[in-house]
Amino acid sequence: MAARSTETMVTFRRPFSLSTLDAPQPAGTYLLVIEEEDIDGLSFLAFRRTATLLQVPAQQTGPTAKPRGGYQMYPVDAAEFEAARRADQASL
């Protein structure tokens, strides 16, 4: 079974929230990764999405936390992410 990943940079002009994220995210550019696998048994090549992941800056905790420059990947619902992206673009 073949698999593929597609990486896309997505820019939000306003802060946004998604149900799987711990907190609202600031405006900025984010890496979106879509993972897919091929569908066996078809007479043509087709893929099914297996994961949609969003890379966000690592959360810093504690009163003396300093930015470390790390990132975390969160699984996100593709439809919810697309709705947030469209809402951001509509606000221009």
Summary of the structure (lengths in Angstrom):
residues: 92
radius of gyration: 16.0
end to end distance: 42.2
largest distance: 58.3
contacts: 205
relative contact order: 0.26
helix: 14%
strand: 42%
